[in-house]
């Protein structure tokens, strides 16, 4: 549980490598912030899987948009 009590942000975490990384952090005890841009259904499925053992939220954000990134960070701070 090397990440117990830590908050991690994983971009592109609704599928592929990002999903695997998000699940691995959760397994190690991290609270996972899942960022997605289009795959809301998949992000929510992964988030629900993570919530079985850790805390997680999924946030839609285009990381190339500075305003959206700032809003995402504010949401993360409020939640965790």
N, C-alpha and C positions, 0 to 999 in steps of 0.2 A: 504494500500500500504506500508506495513512494510518493504518490500525489494526493494523499488524503488531506482534505482541507484546502486544496489548491483549486483555482478556477482556470480552465483552459478554453481557448477559442480555437475551433477548428473550422477553417473555411472549406467550402465544398464537401461538407460532411454528410450529405444525404446519400452518397453512393461511392463506389469504388474505394480508392485509397483513403480518401477523407473519412468515409464511413468506418473503415478498419481502424484508423487512427483514433476516431472518437470513441469507438467501442473499447479499444485498448486503454485509453486514458480512464474511462469509466471503471474498467476492471481494476485499475490501480488506485481507485478511490477518488479521482478528480470529479469536480462538478464541471459538466461539459456544456459549453455554449456552441451550438451547432449553427453555422452560417450556411445559408443556401440562397440561390438566386431564382431558380425556376422549379425545383423539385420539392414542392411543399409536402405532398403526400408521402414521399419517401423520407423526407426529413422528420416528419411526425412519427413515422413508423420506427425509425432509428431512435428518436427521442424516447418513445414509449418503451423500447427495449432497454435503453440505458436507465430509465427511471425505476426499473425493477431492482437495481442495485446501487444507484447513485442519483444525484440531482442533475437535471438537464433542462435547457430551453433551446428552442429553435427560433432563429431570427432571420427573416428575409432581408437581404442587403446586397446591393451591388458594390463590391469592395473597390471599384474604380470611381465611385461617387463619394467624394469627401464628406458631404453633408450626411449621406446615409450611414457612413462609417461612424461619424461622431454620434449620431442618434443610436446606433447599435451599441456603442461603448457606454452611453448613458443608460440604456436599458440593462446592460450587464451589471453596471455599478449599482443600480437600484435593486436588482434581483439578488445579487450576491454581496 
